[in-house]
Amino acid sequence: MSKTEKILQQMKNSPQGDWQIDTLKAIAKRHNIEWRHPGSSHVTFRRKDGAKLTVPAHRPIKPIYIKQFVKLVEGG
């Protein structure tokens, strides 16, 4: 299991953790999910099939966004 897979599993098990937007970007890159952070306070993640998720870039990231991000990465 790769490091990003372990982190994704931790997100699944503990979405209320102190997750950083850079961690989400790294996982997205590993799973071929594009992201945009045009200098605003939000980051938009977009899969190749058009599914997208916009996450506020401030800390802490709320658990609902972590759950939605995991679902986006897993293809759900």
KADA-V884919 format. One record per residue. N is the residue number from 1. PHI is phi in radians with two decimals (NA if undefined). NEAR is the number of other C-alpha atoms within 8 Angstrom. D_LAST is the distance of its C-alpha to the last C-alpha in whole Angstrom. Layout:
# KADA-V884919
N,PHI,NEAR,D_LAST + N,PHI,NEAR,D_LAST
This chain:
# KADA-V884919
1,NA,4,21 + 2,-1.31,5,21 + 3,-1.05,6,21 + 4,-1.16,9,18 + 5,-1.16,8,16 + 6,-1.14,9,19 + 7,-1.14,8,18 + 8,-1.07,10,14 + 9,-1.13,8,15 + 10,-1.11,9,18 + 11,-1.09,12,15 + 12,-1.11,10,13 + 13,-1.34,6,17 + 14,-2.48,7,19 + 15,-1.18,12,17 + 16,-1.49,8,20 + 17,-1.13,7,22 + 18,-1.53,7,23 + 19,-1.46,10,21 + 20,-1.88,9,22 + 21,-1.10,9,21 + 22,-1.12,6,22 + 23,-1.15,8,20 + 24,-1.10,10,17 + 25,-1.08,9,18 + 26,-1.13,9,19 + 27,-1.16,10,16 + 28,-1.05,13,14 + 29,-1.07,9,17 + 30,-1.11,8,17 + 31,-1.80,7,14 + 32,1.00,7,15 + 33,-1.84,12,13 + 34,-1.36,10,16 + 35,-2.42,10,18 + 36,-2.25,7,21 + 37,-2.42,9,23 + 38,-1.33,5,26 + 39,1.57,4,28 + 40,-1.59,6,27 + 41,-1.58,8,25 + 42,-2.26,9,22 + 43,-2.08,13,19 + 44,-1.89,11,17 + 45,-1.80,12,14 + 46,-2.39,11,13 + 47,-1.40,11,11 + 48,-1.09,7,13 + 49,-1.44,4,11 + 50,1.73,6,12 + 51,-1.11,8,9 + 52,-2.45,9,11 + 53,-2.54,10,12 + 54,-1.87,8,16 + 55,-2.13,9,17 + 56,-1.08,8,21 + 57,-1.50,9,22 + 58,-1.46,7,25 + 59,-1.81,7,25 + 60,-1.34,7,24 + 61,-1.36,14,20 + 62,-1.13,8,19 + 63,-0.97,9,17 + 64,-1.07,7,15 + 65,-1.23,9,14 + 66,-1.15,13,14 + 67,-1.07,11,11 + 68,-1.17,9,9 + 69,-1.12,10,10 + 70,-1.06,11,9 + 71,-1.11,9,5 + 72,-1.09,12,6 + 73,-1.13,10,8 + 74,-1.39,6,6 + 75,1.56,5,4 + 76,-1.58,5,0
